[in-house]
Amino acid sequence: MKWQNMIREIRPDEFHVLDDFLYDAIFVPDGEIPPDRSVIEKPELRVYTEKFGSNESDKCLVAEVDGEIVGAVWVRIMNDYGHVYDDAPSFAISVKKDYRKQGIGTALMKEMIESLRRSGYKRASLSVQKANYAAKMYINLGFEIFSENDDDNIMLINLT
């Protein structure tokens, strides 16, 4: 079964997988040691998953392969690294390592962008490290650099 046919909304009983995907979403440059998993307990990272599903802006899509969730993209209005406007949801996305660079992340992003448009959002944002290969994907999807520092780009997409 192809993953393209298995992008769907996450079910509430699956929200717990977002902690795993949050950890996997942390960009670790080649040759560097990943942080300890406890890093996702820091307040600046808890905002991505804590009480997910309780905010009206919370949306999540997952990609499945053979019944296993291998990717997730989720958004919520939060004060995170990618926060730009109070009415703009921020993106988080991760695909399990063995499934990366197969188009799954792009497909998830496209589906979420369309979902946000249908829901009436006018824009959305994200933060990405400049060295992260996914930065190119975001530009190809229509995100533009809103602001930047030495390491990161804050990107915004117009949904109208």
Residue pairs with C-beta under 8 A, 6 or more apart in sequence:
1 65
1 66
3 63
3 64
3 65
3 70
3 71
3 99
3 102
3 104
3 107
4 103
4 107
6 63
6 64
6 65
7 61
7 62
7 63
7 64
7 107
7 108
7 111
8 61
8 62
8 64
9 59
9 60
9 61
9 62
10 17
10 18
10 60
10 61
10 62
10 72
10 74
12 53
14 62
14 69
15 49
15 52
15 53
15 60
17 62
17 69
17 72
18 48
18 49
18 52
18 60
18 72
18 74
19 40
19 49
21 71
21 72
21 74
21 92
21 94
22 40
22 45
22 48
22 49
22 92
22 94
23 37
23 39
23 40
24 94
24 95
24 96
24 97
25 92
25 93
25 94
26 34
26 35
26 39
27 128
27 129
27 131
27 132
27 134
28 34
28 35
29 131
39 45
40 46
40 49
44 80
44 81
47 78
47 79
47 80
48 74
48 76
48 78
48 80
48 92
52 58
52 60
52 74
52 76
55 76
55 77
57 75
57 76
57 77
57 89
58 74
58 75
58 76
59 74
59 75
59 76
59 89
59 112
59 115
59 116
59 119
60 72
60 73
60 74
60 75
61 72
61 73
61 74
61 108
61 111
61 112
61 115
62 69
62 71
62 72
62 108
63 69
63 70
63 71
63 72
63 95
63 99
63 104
63 107
63 108
64 70
65 99
70 95
70 96
70 98
70 99
70 104
71 93
71 94
71 95
71 96
71 99
71 104
71 105
71 108
72 93
72 94
72 108
73 91
73 92
73 93
73 105
73 108
73 109
73 111
73 112
74 91
74 92
74 93
74 112
75 89
75 90
75 91
75 92
75 112
75 116
75 124
76 89
76 90
77 86
77 87
77 88
77 89
77 90
78 90
80 90
80 127
81 90
81 127
81 152
81 154
82 90
82 91
82 125
82 126
82 127
82 154
82 155
83 90
83 125
84 123
84 125
84 146
84 154
84 156
85 123
85 125
87 121
87 122
87 123
88 121
88 122
88 123
88 124
88 125
88 156
89 116
89 121
89 124
89 125
90 124
90 125
90 126
90 127
91 109
91 112
91 124
91 125
91 126
92 126
93 105
93 108
93 109
93 134
95 104
95 105
95 108
105 134
105 137
106 137
106 140
106 141
109 137
109 138
109 141
110 141
113 124
113 141
113 142
113 157
113 159
116 124
116 159
117 159
117 160
121 159
122 158
122 159
122 160
123 156
123 157
123 158
123 159
123 160
124 156
124 157
124 159
125 146
125 154
125 155
125 156
125 157
126 138
126 143
126 154
126 155
127 152
127 153
127 154
127 155
128 134
128 135
128 138
128 152
128 153
128 155
129 135
129 151
129 152
129 153
130 148
130 151
130 152
130 153
131 151
135 153
138 155
139 155
141 157
142 157
142 158
143 155
143 156
143 157
144 155
144 156
144 157
144 158
145 153
145 154
145 155
146 153
146 154
146 155
146 156
147 153
147 154
148 154
